[in-house]
Amino acid sequence: MGHPGRNDPCPCGSGRKYKRCCIAKEVATPGEAALPTTHALDHRLLIAILEAAARDHGPSLDAAQERLPLGAGEEGENCAGLQATWLGYHALVERRTPLDWFLAA
């Protein structure tokens, strides 16, 4: 079986879309051991921010994600890390960034 698409059901069985469930965990895990400590910590923080935003502001987060167009195929795959960073730190979700919502919780 191939890798699930972003809008496919998550293979973990949660019933959520892959992009709203396990994609952040899988994107962060493979190279994390080789990353410098500060970068690895930032990566884990970004995952926590995006998970909280998806849980608390899912539809608004999806709308913000749609405002960042990515190329199809390999080009889009290569931009996934940039998209996650933009969503977590810069996207406006209900007039605040996900980072702001995370820090206010």
HUSUL-V211078 format. One record per residue. RES is the residue in one letter. SS is DSSP state (helix for helix, strand for strand, loop for the rest). PSI is psi in whole degrees, 0 to 359 (* if undefined). D_FIRST is the distance of its C-alpha to the first C-alpha in whole Angstrom. Layout:
res: [RES & RES]
ss: [SS & SS]
psi: [PSI & PSI]
d_first: [D_FIRST & D_FIRST]
//
This chain:
res: [M & G & H & P & G & R & N & D & P & C & P & C & G & S & G & R & K & Y & K & R & C & C & I & A & K & E & V & A & T & P & G & E & A & A & L & P & T & T & H & A & L & D & H & R & L & L & I & A & I & L & E & A & A & A & R & D & H & G & P & S & L & D & A & A & Q & E & R & L & P & L & G & A & G & E & E & G & E & N & C & A & G & L & Q & A & T & W & L & G & Y & H & A & L & V & E & R & R & T & P & L & D & W & F & L & A & A]
ss: [loop & loop & loop & loop & loop & loop & loop & loop & strand & loop & loop & loop & loop & loop & loop & loop & strand & helix & helix & helix & loop & loop & helix & helix & helix & helix & helix & helix & helix & helix & helix & helix & loop & loop & loop & loop & helix & helix & helix & helix & helix & helix & helix & helix & helix & helix & helix & helix & helix & helix & helix & helix & helix & helix & helix & helix & helix & helix & helix & helix & helix & helix & helix & helix & helix & helix & loop & loop & loop & loop & loop & loop & loop & helix & helix & helix & helix & helix & loop & helix & helix & helix & helix & helix & helix & helix & helix & helix & helix & loop & loop & loop & strand & loop & loop & strand & loop & helix & helix & helix & helix & helix & helix & helix & loop]
psi: [137 & 175 & 136 & 148 & 163 & 324 & 2 & 159 & 144 & 134 & 350 & 347 & 11 & 340 & 355 & 164 & 148 & 319 & 339 & 6 & 270 & 356 & 319 & 322 & 318 & 326 & 323 & 328 & 313 & 311 & 4 & 323 & 331 & 351 & 151 & 153 & 314 & 318 & 319 & 320 & 318 & 321 & 314 & 322 & 316 & 319 & 316 & 319 & 313 & 323 & 317 & 318 & 319 & 320 & 315 & 336 & 38 & 302 & 321 & 324 & 319 & 319 & 319 & 321 & 324 & 338 & 350 & 96 & 136 & 152 & 162 & 158 & 222 & 322 & 315 & 321 & 320 & 339 & 359 & 319 & 321 & 320 & 316 & 318 & 314 & 314 & 317 & 323 & 341 & 334 & 141 & 121 & 108 & 48 & 10 & 158 & 156 & 326 & 316 & 316 & 319 & 314 & 332 & 343 & *]
d_first: [0 & 4 & 7 & 9 & 12 & 15 & 16 & 13 & 14 & 13 & 11 & 14 & 15 & 18 & 18 & 19 & 17 & 15 & 18 & 20 & 19 & 17 & 16 & 20 & 19 & 16 & 18 & 22 & 20 & 19 & 23 & 25 & 27 & 28 & 29 & 33 & 34 & 35 & 32 & 30 & 32 & 32 & 28 & 28 & 31 & 29 & 26 & 29 & 30 & 27 & 26 & 30 & 30 & 27 & 28 & 32 & 31 & 28 & 29 & 31 & 29 & 26 & 29 & 30 & 27 & 27 & 30 & 29 & 27 & 24 & 24 & 20 & 18 & 19 & 22 & 21 & 18 & 22 & 24 & 22 & 24 & 27 & 26 & 25 & 29 & 30 & 29 & 30 & 34 & 35 & 33 & 36 & 35 & 37 & 40 & 39 & 36 & 33 & 35 & 38 & 37 & 36 & 39 & 41 & 39]
//
